[in-house]
Amino acid sequence: MEKKQYTIEINAPVEKVFDTMLGLSDKSTYEQWTALFNPTSTFEGSWEKDQKIHFIGTDDKGNRGGMVARIAENIPNQFISIQHYGILDGDKEITSGPQVEQWAGGHENYRFEETGEITRVIVEVDVTDDHLDYFDSTYPKALEKLKQIVEVD
């Protein structure tokens, strides 16, 4: 796995950026920016530290799937760390075997830095070689979408 970093500056207070990104007040804000990864993207579970969370979407055949993760750390408005440890196949969690081994234990880390009226979001994500191009092309677009959602008000 390779660690990739993506950054964006958003003209809004850190509290608003954090809340919008995670969909804390309105889950649809999370679904809007993550739709760039999968149009049906959503989550089930809690953003609280040590809690399980599922990142879910449907494929082009309508099959439900996604990632099984736990929140490794959550310092509101500063840092959140997601540790992936399995996949969802329908409602079944798969946490071992060849489908999981190549990226199990990978993290997605989000840091939030506020300077004046600007919040910088720094994303560090562990990416498998076969997803490098996809993430390099999709993550910047998703962060631009997040910026649009936050700055619209």
C-alpha positions as CSV (number, residue, x, y, z in Angstrom):
1,M,0.0,0.0,0.0
2,E,1.0,3.5,-0.7
3,K,0.1,6.5,1.5
4,K,-1.5,9.3,-0.6
5,Q,-2.2,12.8,0.5
6,Y,-4.9,15.2,-0.8
7,T,-5.5,18.7,0.5
8,I,-8.1,21.4,0.0
9,E,-8.7,24.8,1.5
10,I,-12.3,25.7,2.3
11,N,-13.6,29.2,3.1
12,A,-15.6,28.2,6.3
13,P,-15.1,27.6,10.0
14,V,-13.6,24.3,10.9
15,E,-16.8,23.2,12.8
16,K,-18.9,23.6,9.7
17,V,-16.3,21.7,7.5
18,F,-16.1,18.8,10.0
19,D,-19.8,18.6,10.4
20,T,-20.5,18.7,6.7
21,M,-17.8,16.2,5.7
22,L,-19.0,13.6,8.2
23,G,-22.7,14.4,7.7
24,L,-23.2,14.8,11.5
25,S,-26.1,17.2,11.3
26,D,-27.3,16.1,7.9
27,K,-26.2,12.7,6.5
28,S,-27.0,13.9,3.0
29,T,-23.9,16.2,3.0
30,Y,-21.6,13.2,3.5
31,E,-23.5,11.4,0.7
32,Q,-23.2,14.3,-1.7
33,W,-19.4,14.6,-1.6
34,T,-18.7,10.9,-1.5
35,A,-21.1,10.3,-4.4
36,L,-18.0,11.0,-6.6
37,F,-16.7,7.6,-5.4
38,N,-20.0,5.9,-5.7
39,P,-23.4,7.6,-6.5
40,T,-25.1,5.5,-3.8
41,S,-22.4,6.1,-1.1
42,T,-23.6,6.3,2.5
43,F,-22.6,5.1,5.9
44,E,-24.2,3.2,8.8
45,G,-22.8,3.3,12.3
46,S,-21.1,5.8,14.5
47,W,-18.2,8.3,14.1
48,E,-17.4,7.9,17.8
49,K,-13.9,6.6,18.7
50,D,-13.7,2.7,18.7
51,Q,-17.1,2.3,17.1
52,K,-17.8,0.2,14.0
53,I,-18.9,2.0,10.8
54,H,-19.9,0.6,7.4
55,F,-19.3,2.6,4.2
56,I,-21.9,1.3,1.8
57,G,-22.9,1.6,-1.8
58,T,-24.4,-0.5,-4.5
59,D,-22.6,-1.6,-7.7
60,D,-23.9,-1.4,-11.3
61,K,-25.9,-4.6,-10.7
62,G,-27.6,-3.2,-7.6
63,N,-25.7,-5.4,-5.2
64,R,-25.0,-3.8,-1.8
65,G,-21.4,-3.8,-0.7
66,G,-18.7,-1.7,1.0
67,M,-16.2,-1.4,3.7
68,V,-16.2,-2.4,7.3
69,A,-14.2,-0.1,9.5
70,R,-13.7,1.3,13.0
71,I,-13.1,4.8,14.1
72,A,-9.5,4.7,15.4
73,E,-9.6,8.3,16.6
74,N,-12.0,11.2,16.6
75,I,-10.9,14.6,18.0
76,P,-13.8,16.8,16.9
77,N,-12.8,19.6,14.5
78,Q,-9.2,18.4,14.4
79,F,-8.6,14.8,13.4
80,I,-10.5,11.6,12.5
81,S,-8.9,8.3,11.7
82,I,-10.7,5.4,10.1
83,Q,-9.2,1.9,10.1
84,H,-10.5,-0.5,7.5
85,Y,-10.6,-4.1,8.4
86,G,-13.2,-5.8,6.2
87,I,-15.6,-5.7,3.3
88,L,-19.4,-6.0,3.1
89,D,-21.0,-8.4,0.7
90,G,-24.6,-7.7,1.0
91,D,-25.1,-7.8,4.7
92,K,-22.3,-10.2,5.3
93,E,-19.0,-8.9,6.9
94,I,-15.9,-10.5,5.5
95,T,-12.9,-9.8,7.7
96,S,-10.3,-12.3,6.5
97,G,-9.2,-14.0,3.4
98,P,-7.7,-12.9,0.0
99,Q,-10.4,-10.2,-0.7
100,V,-9.3,-8.4,2.5
101,E,-5.6,-9.1,3.0
102,Q,-4.2,-6.6,0.6
103,W,-5.6,-3.6,2.4
104,A,-6.8,-4.7,5.8
105,G,-5.5,-2.3,8.5
106,G,-5.3,0.6,6.0
107,H,-6.2,4.0,7.3
108,E,-8.0,7.1,6.1
109,N,-6.9,10.1,8.2
110,Y,-8.5,13.5,8.0
111,R,-6.8,16.5,9.6
112,F,-8.5,19.9,9.9
113,E,-6.5,23.1,10.3
114,E,-8.2,26.5,10.8
115,T,-6.4,29.7,9.9
116,G,-8.6,32.7,10.1
117,E,-11.6,32.2,7.8
118,I,-10.0,29.2,6.0
119,T,-10.1,25.5,7.0
120,R,-7.5,23.3,5.4
121,V,-8.5,19.6,5.1
122,I,-5.6,17.2,4.8
123,V,-6.5,13.6,3.8
124,E,-4.0,10.8,4.1
125,V,-5.2,7.5,2.8
126,D,-3.5,4.1,2.4
127,V,-4.1,3.0,-1.2
128,T,-3.4,-0.3,-2.9
129,D,-1.5,-0.1,-6.2
130,D,-4.5,-1.1,-8.3
131,H,-6.5,1.9,-6.9
132,L,-3.8,4.6,-7.2
133,D,-5.0,6.2,-10.5
134,Y,-8.6,6.0,-9.3
135,F,-7.9,7.8,-6.0
136,D,-5.6,10.4,-7.7
137,S,-8.4,11.3,-10.1
138,T,-11.4,11.0,-7.8
139,Y,-10.3,12.3,-4.4
140,P,-9.5,15.9,-5.7
141,K,-13.0,16.0,-7.3
142,A,-14.7,14.8,-4.2
143,L,-12.9,17.4,-2.1
144,E,-13.9,20.1,-4.6
145,K,-17.5,18.9,-4.2
146,L,-17.2,19.1,-0.4
147,K,-15.9,22.7,-0.7
148,Q,-18.9,23.6,-2.9
149,I,-21.3,22.1,-0.3
150,V,-19.7,23.9,2.6
151,E,-19.3,27.3,0.9
152,V,-22.8,27.4,-0.5
153,D,-24.3,28.9,2.7
